[in-house]
Amino acid sequence: MTGSDMVQFSTLVIVSLLISFYGGTFLISLRIGKKQENADGFMTAGNKLGFGVSAASMTATWIWASSMYASATSGYTYGISGPIHYGLWGALMILFIYPFGQRIRKVAPKAHTLAEVMYARHGRSSQLMLAGSNIVGSLISLMSNFLAGGLLIALLSPFNFIQGVFIVALGVLLYTLWSGFRASVLTDFVQLIGMLGAVAVLVPFIFFAAGFPAAFESGASNLTAEQGNFFSSVAFFEQGAPYIAAVLAYAIGNQTIAQRLFAVREDLIKPTFITATVGYGATVIGVGMLGVLALYLGIEPMDGDVNNLIPQMAASYLPGILLAVFFVMIIGALSSTADSDLAALSSIVMTDVYGQAVAGKAKANPRRMLLIGRVTMIVATAAAISLASLQLSILDLLVFVGALWGALVFPVIASFYWGKVTNKAFTVSVLVALAAFLPVRFSWVPMDGMFGILSDIVAVVGIGVVLGLMVFGFFGLKVAQIVGGLAIVLSAPFAIGFLHDYPTLSGSLVAYAVSTVVCFAMSVNQRETFDFELIKQRTGDFDDDELPAVGASGK
């Protein structure tokens, strides 16, 4: 094939593929459904998932269609270093989660959501902040997956974009509604096996069909100097560095990750996250290289939309049978994350809205919780369909949400390790950080002159915070303080004066810095120290009767 002629499926073929995929996943969910469904099992599968299912589910949830599309967009925009920045840092962030995950499970072995733990640790406002941010993040994630599915179906079939969005949304809802989180993790396992096998075959096939390696020699003239430079500073400051900060925030604040953390057996957390690290990195970097190939070939994204790059490359260079495999791979990737978002949203509303705020832990009715969880899935699906019609940039959405969550990272982590952090310190630090993040991120005030320098100084502190937090989980406080301090000192001479030219990066770093400084300043002189053993008593299964009242200092 030349790349100019694109394969498109007939209505019969596309419908057959969709029925086979979603019908198969629905049958799987039917086999694991229970006549007397349990609310705790619906949310966390009993806290005893084994290694194989847990590792596959974590990998499949992190590898979503949006991450594949965004990795290809990064490759097309920044050249060969783009997918490396996207996939490598994303993979390492999974690795950085597990020491924090072990601590979280130790203090809250049977929790359902991080927000539930924040309520047990602090009180209502910090719980609502974390729950609210997760609702927004999961809706955006759900929307971006429906968006990816709609684009794919519209490109490869007679159906239009809106019809494609509806088909994917209803297909995911069909099987997730039945068994909740259990359906999500079990179908993740099946979807991941097919996804990894498809990537191993399809990406090399497209490369060779497009004329690799000759295409990389003849197409070098299509690249700018920065796109052709593996160590491009533009790629690092516009993609790599913002993504490091964004993915760390995703790792700590995302309920889809937390839900799997609470579901897996406690002794299997480390191998689960290490396995997911390798699987994610290899898959996403490999698929992202299709964007690099498109750049070398001089291909223009269809309709000027870079979200079309991956399906466009596949439709141009794959024969019909392999294109069908590709189609199922992308549908599986987006479905594995969309069902996780639905399960996460239902858990938040079941636990944090109804179970804590409305009924109260002791009076929550598990059967009513199940109804509320399923209604939440339906409402969330409808909302995500509406948002998907806006057809926003997937890459921009991912980085923005991650940067926004940066305001929560230090207060959340500190709350699991430091007994002096108070509800007031948590709440105020997050609000102040968001107030600082927004004008920097969107340049609401002129960034030249003293305001730009001030922003750079605060962002340099954010560099120290991000690197310090990464090190803290593995090596403890003293090493983290040394690394964070050195990062500030060494980066300051280079960063101050130009960092504000990269608003996505500087905004994220400002959020990290401000939340950390404010939270620390408001907590350090507190005399009372929280007893972390209270969290175990205040969280857990919803059939527990006696729970200590929230608000006791626990000294």
Salt bridges, closest charged atoms under 4 A:
GLU37 OE1 - ARG182 NH2 3.00
ASP40 OD1 - HIS112 NE2 2.64
GLU116 OE1 - HIS112 ND1 3.11
GLU116 OE2 - LYS361 NZ 3.20
ASP188 OD2 - ARG260 NH2 3.24
ASP267 OD2 - ARG265 NH2 2.65
ASP456 OD2 - HIS500 ND1 2.82
ASP501 OD1 - HIS500 NE2 3.71
GLU533 OE1 - LYS536 NZ 3.78
ASP541 OD2 - LYS110 NZ 3.72
